[in-house]
Amino acid sequence: MAGSPHAGTHADAPLHVLYGCAGIGELPLEPFLGPARVVAVRPGAGGLIPAEALRGLDLADPPRILLKTSTHPDSRRLPEAFAAPSPEAALVLAQGGAVLVGIDTPSVDPASARDLPVHRLLARAGVRWLENLDLSRAEAGLYELIALPLRIPGADASPVRAVLVEYLPDSGEPHA
C-alpha cells in the first residue's frame, strides 16, 4: 500500500498507541457498522471539545457517535491545529456506552498532543474511532453508518470509505 493508512478518512487500531494490542486486521467489524448519531459540537478553549458538549445525550443509543465540528474545511491538507475531544469528553463517551467515536478532523487528539491521551483512553476502553470524516453534508441526527476498515494484518490503521444512510423521519428505517 502506497502512502500512510492514516491519510484521508481512516480507522485507527489499538496497536496505533498500545504496544502488543490488536491491529486493524484483527478487529471485529461490528463497531464500524450500525446506527450512529451525528452530533454538532463547538470546540472550546484550545480547540478542545468539552465534556459538557456531550452531557444529556444517550451515548449508548445509538452507540456510534460522530462529532461534527465543522472546523476542518480542507481534508487534503494537514492543518497546524484542529478541534479534538478533550480527555474528559473522551471519558464521557467511553463511560456513556459509545462503541465508536468519529470526528471530522485529522485526529481524536489535537496536533500538539505528543502522548495522544484520547487515543490511549479510547483504546484502553475498547472504543473504536474514525478520523477525518467528511460530515459537511450531514445534519445532526440519526443515521446508519458503514465505515469498514480493510483487513490489513498487523497494521495500526486502515483507510475507510465512510457512508451515512439517513433514517426516514418517524419510521426509524434507513433509506438511501
N, C-alpha and C positions, 0 to 999 in steps of 0.2 A: 504494500500500500504506500503510495507516494504521499508525502506531507504528514501532518500530525492528525491523529484521531481526535484531537481537541479543537480542530478548526471547524467553524460553522456550528450548526446545531448538533449537539452530542450528549451522550450519557457517560458519566464517569463511573468507574467501579471502585469498590472499597480499596482495591490494590493501588489506586492512584495516590492514596495518602497513608495507608496502613500496610506495612510490610507483612507478607505471608497471607494476606486475605484474598478473597475471590477476585479473579479477573473478570472482565466484561463477558467473556465467552462462557463463564460458569454460572452466571446469574440467571435465576428464573425470570421469565418474561412477564409474569402477572403484574408487577408494579407499573410496567410501561404500557399497559393496555387496559382500558376501562373508563368508568365515569370519572370526570375531572371537573374542577371548578376554576375558572379564571377569576382572579381577584385583583382589582386595580388598587395599587398601593402607592403611597407617596414616600419617597425616601426622606429621612430627617437629616440630622447633623452628620457631616462626613459622608453623605450618600448612603447611610445605613437605614434599612427598613426597620423601624422599631417594632418591638413585640406588640405594642398597643394596636398596631395596624391589623393584627390578626385576632384580637380578642373579640369574642362574641360570634365567631364563625365556628360552625361544626366542622372541624378539620378531619373527621373520620368519615363524613358522609357528604360528598364522595371523598375518598382518601387520597386523591391526587390533586395537589394544589399548584396552580400555575400563577406566578406572581408577575403581573403586568405593570412595569414601572414606567414604560414609555420614555425612557431616558437614553436609549441606545439606538439612534436612528439609522446608523450605517453599519450593518453586521459584517461588512467587508474589511473594516478597519478595527484594530485593537486600540481603544482609547486609553489614555493615561489614567483615567478614573471613571468609575461607573457604579451604579447602585447595586447593593447586595444586602441580603438579610443580616441583621446583627446576630451575634451568637445567641442572644436572648430570644430573638424571633425564631431562630432555628430550633431552639429548645422547646418553644411553644408548639411549633409544628410537629416535632418528634413526639412530645408528650401528648399532643392532641389527637394522635392516631393517623397522621399522614403516612402513606407508604411511598409517596413520591412527591418531590418538590421540583418545580421547573421555574426558570426565570428568563426574562428577555434580555439579559446582559451576558457578557462573556463568562461569568463565573458566579458561583454562590458566595464567594469571598471577594472583598474589594481587591483591586490591583495591588494595593500596598501591603496586603496581608501575606507575610512570608511563611507563617506557620500554618496557614489555612484552617483556622479554627472551625468554621462552619462545615467545610468538607469533612473534617475529622469527627465532629459531633454527629452529623448525619450518618456517616459510615458506621460509627460505633452503635448508633441507634437502629441500624438496619433499614434506614430510609434511603431510597434511591433518588438521584437527582439528574435533571436535564438542564443544560446551559445553552445560552444563545438562541432561545426560541424566538420565532417571529410571531408575536402576538398583536401586530399592528392592526389587523382586521378583525380581531376577536374582541367582542364586548364582554364585560364582566357577566358571568353566568355559568350555566351547566353545559357540558359537552361530553362527548365520548372521545377519549384520547387514544391514538395509535402512534407509538413512538418506539419502535422496536430497534434495539441495538443489534449490530451484526455479531455473529458468533465468531469472535477472534480469540482463540485460546491464548491465555497469558497476557492479554492486552489490558492496559489500565483505563481505556476509554474506547468508544466507538461512535462514528457518525450515526445519526438517525434522520429519518425523514418523518418529521412530526406532522400529524394530521389531526385536526379537531373537527368533529362532526357535531353540528348543532342539534340540540334537542328541540322538538316541536313544543310550542307553548301549551301548557296544561295537559300534555299527553305523557310526558316522561319518556317518550320514544325518540331515538335519534333519527335524523333524516339527512340525506346528502345535499 
